[in-house]
Amino acid sequence: MLNLNKNPQIAIGIGLILLMAVTRGQHAATIDALPSASWAVFFLAGVFLRPRWMFPLLFLQAVALDVISLGGFTEAAKHHCVSPAYAMLLPAYATLWFGGRLYSRIHRDSWMTLAPLVGILLVSAFVSNLFSSGGYYYFSGVYTDPTLSGLWGRIELYLPPRLLTLFGYVGAVGGLIQLMILSARPRQAVQA
């Protein structure tokens, strides 16, 4: 199980907050516009950060960033993104957070935990996508007659690129954090 001291958790928390701040609201990957790291931020926060209040803090940050990117809740900003479907982001992000918590319990400093990591990421992402994409499909008011086959079509369309982004960020940021943790450990004396 990952059990980090307070200082590394503070550094990781600040890093995840900054990562979401610089990537949220961007919808295309270019040099100056990376894809949103929000899914990975919630998953990694679940893995590495112990305080439960970090989840509501990150969720409030995501909402604030959305409000800023939409220009507030002005009449011009009240389009399909601001609908009852937006509430479905809460269970979507909670699914990723709890997936991270689950992985944290089984993590060991071994390659053997990579298979469970991949499995938990896949399940968490699928369920999160059901909440976010399914919530939008059923509750946004954009689709007049939503069906299960229509929902499945959205899953096929949107989940693969989201998985690539999630796995990319979790691999890069999680690997960097793991390297920092390992390098901060006291070195064992080498016996001759």
N, C-alpha and C positions, 0 to 999 in steps of 0.2 A: 504494500500500500504506500502511496505517496504521502509523506508527512513532512512538509517543508516548514522551516522556521518562518518567523514573521517577516524578516527583511526580504528573502527571496519572493515571498508571496506578494509583498508590496510592489516590488520591481515587476513581477509578472503582471499584476493587476494594472499597473500604470501602462505597461507595454500593450496589453490587450485593449485598454481603453483608447490608446492612441491609434492602434491598428484599426479599430472600428471607425474612429473619427476620420481617418484619412481614406478609408475605402467605402464607407456607406454612402449610398446615393449614386454611385457610379454604375453604369449599366454596360460598359464595354471596356475590355482590357486594352489599354494602350500604355505607353510609357508614363503618361501623366494621369491615367485613370484606371486603377486596378479594380478587378471585380470585388464585390463586397465580401468582406471577411466575417460578416456577422454570424453565420452559422458556425464557423470555426472558433470564433471568439467565445460563443456560449459553450461550445463543447470543451474547449481548452480551459475555460474558467471553471467548469465543473470538475475537470481533472486536477488542476493545480491549486485552486483557491478554496480554502476552507470556510471563510465567513459566508453564511447564508445570505447576508444582505448584499453580497455582490451581484446576485441575480437581479433583484429589483433595480439596483443601480445601473447595471448594464442595459436592462430593458428601458429604463427611463432615458438613458443616453440615446438608445436607438430611436425612441419616439421623438426626442428633442431634435436629433439630426434629421429625421423625416420632416418635422414641422419646419425646420430651417430650410431644408432643400425645396419644400413646397411653397416657401414664402409665407409661412404661417397658415392659419385657417381662414384666409381671405376667400372671397367668392370665387376668384380665379383658381384657387388651389383646391376647391371642393369638387374634385372630379372622381373618377372611379377608384383612385388610391385611397381616398378618405371615405370609407364606407363601413358598415357594420362588420365587414370581413376583416378589417384591420385588427379587431379584437382577437382573431384567431392566431395572430403572431405570438400572443402570450403562451398558449399551449405548445406552439411550434418551437419556440425558443426554450421553453421548459423541458421539452423532450430531449433537446440536444444537451442541455445542462445536466439533466439526470443521466443521460448516456455517458457523459464525462465522469460523473460521480461513480457510476457503476464501473467504468474502466479503471478509475483510480483505486478502487478496492481490490482489483485483481492484478494491477500492474506490478511487475517485478523487473529488476534490471536484467532482463534476459530477452533474447530474440523470440522466445516462446510466447510472449504476450502480444506479438504483432498480429497473429491470427485472431485472437479475441478483439483486438483493437479494430481491425478491419470489419469484423462481424458487427460489433457494437456501432461503429460509424455507419454502416449500411442500414441497419435497422433504425437507428436514431434518425438518419437522414430521410428514410422512407416515411416514417411516421410524421416527422416534422413537415415534410412536403405534403402529406395528406392534410394536415392542419392548415398550412399556409396557402398552397395552391387550391386545395379543395375548398377551404374557407372562402377564398376569392371567387372561385367558380360558383359556389352555391349562394353566397351572401352579399356579393358586391352589387348585384342588380344589373350587371352588364349582360349576363346570359339569361335569356327569358325562359328557357326550358332546359335546365341542366339535367343530364343523365349520367348514369354510372359509366357508360362507354365514353362519354365526353370527358369525364373526370380522368379516366384511364389515358385518354389521348393527351391530356395536359401533363400527366405524370410522365408519359413517354417523351414528351417534348421538353419539359423543364428539368426533370430530375437528373439526367446524365450530365449536363453542364454544371449543375449545382454540385453533384458528386465530385467532379473533377476539381472544382474550386475548393470544396471542403477538404478533400484529400491533400491537395496541394498545400493549402495553408496549415493544416494539422501536421503534415509531414515536415514542412519547413520550420514553422514556429515551434511545434512540439519538439522537433529534433534539436533546435537551437536551445530551447529551455533545458532539455535533458543534458546537452553538452555543458551548459552553464552549471547545472546541479552537480554533474560529475566532476567538473574542474574545481568546484568549490570544496569538495570533500578533502579532508586531510589525506595526504599521501601516505601509504603504508610503507614502512621501512623495508627495503629489499634485502632479503637475507642472502648472504654469500655462500 
